[in-house]
Amino acid sequence: MKGDIGVIGLAVMGQNLILNMNDKGFKVVAFNRTTSKVDEFLNGAAKGTNIIGAHSLQELVDKLEKPRKIMLMVRAGSVVDEFIAQLVPYLEEGDIIIDGGNSNYPDTNRRCEELAAKGLRFIGAGVSGGEEGARHGPSIMPGGHFSSWEHVKPIFQAISAKTPDGEPCCDWVGDNGAGHFVKMVHNGIEYGDMQLICEAYQFMKDGLGMSYDEMHEAFKAWKKTELNSYLIDISTDILAFKDTDGTPLVEKILDTAGQKGTGKWTGINALDMGIPLTLISESVFARCVSSFKEQRVAASKLFTHTAEKISGDRAEWLEALRLSLLASKIISYTQGFMLMHEASKTFNWNLNYGNTALLWREGCIIRSVFLGNIRDAYINNPQLTWLAEDEYFRNILQNALPSWRKVVAKSVEAAIPMPCMTAAITFLDGYTSARLPANLLQAQRDYFGAHTYERTDKPRGEFFHTNWTGRGGDTASSTYQV
Ligand code: NBP
């Protein structure tokens, strides 16, 4: 009997996905560039399973049922192109290559086009959930050539995470790079969620002067609220975790954050598409600032933070902080969904936003109860422009606003940097302002560059230029951009 699917790449993600597929009754053929790892896997974690090994691409292809389905779980970038180039000569029309790595979506767009020209089908599938997810149920976001979906769907939906109602956290996202785009936004949102939790932690620790045990208790209480999520769960555990000497381990961890680039890609795309993805972008910059450890230590001697501890009722501050975190999170998801909306328009992907929230409901790092509410909001109104158009989210934001303003204002007074919570409230204030100071900005642009402006007392689309100094001409600029 031939294999149902081949998987190339036996690092942490590949091995665990294969074991997961095997558990669900699929016959998997495994291959890895360093072929000794195939034998190590078969004699180790895969011992006693139905998993088959292959020691060459020819052998892998020969052992698969047609149309062949071959999933790459290798390092994103040129390695994916190299494997595709090596595989193509062995494949037949209609065979399917799936890239399950963290590829950048323009690469997936390109690969779809190149493989279609060769009569082959391609899927770019975002996979989230890390090692644990891959083994027991990841969130999977597939996009690419739609005709391949029916062949892959039974396997992917069987191995994926399930919502509390038993729905698979895996469904078709859209054409070409849509799956990898949605995975990229997921990772961006993950950056934002993590930074927001870190800001709440610093407010508690440095502002409210709470001990690790007290912070652990506060987070534990938050788990029982709308904030209930995987990231709050693990943060609760981390705050309680003690090093061998009995003191909190997290206190000993160097405060410089790493990144692999998907948050940065999300920010770059937002700038390209003109979407104000302020919170996620700030979360990427917060990691950048954290990486300047030596400079920060030197600068801290020039600007001593002398702020006193925040006074007042601690329980009240904690509730205000919880509401600020929740409200900021709503803004972050609002911005992420705005970006997906714009990409969907640009690339004709026809993304289903309720479904996207469902894909993230379980299995991935941002899994949360909150995503179920987002899904409901999009089911009630698939055309939502932003989440606050939905009554549930609008009520939370309105209820949180006074506390949120208090927390952000206090953080500035107390010299506690909270870039994401601040960006979130600033976005809300800007987005809900019928009039912004951009009238002055347009005047400045017209003054120095004759860029023209529209007037409040004339119809939209009519442009005016003023000779502000009496020295300039009457010619407006149509090309000069500053
Ligand atoms: P890695 O990203 O570490 O990749 C390891 C695999 O790539 C091995 O099979 C390795 O073969 C192969 N490889 C490399 Br590295 N360079 C190669 C080359 N020049 N030619 C051929 N093969 C090469 O594995 P991973 O952490 O399991 O991640 C797999 C994919 O899934 C990545 O795109 C990753 O971004 C994504 N992802 C990872 C996680 C996670 O939590 N780790 C979560 C979600 C998505 P070798 O054994 O011969 O060196």
Residues whose N, C-alpha, C, O or C-beta is under 5 A from the ligand:
A	BS01	NBP	G9 L10 A11 V12 M13 G14 N32 R33 T34 M73 V74 R75 A76 V79 G100 G101 N102 V127 S128 G130 E131
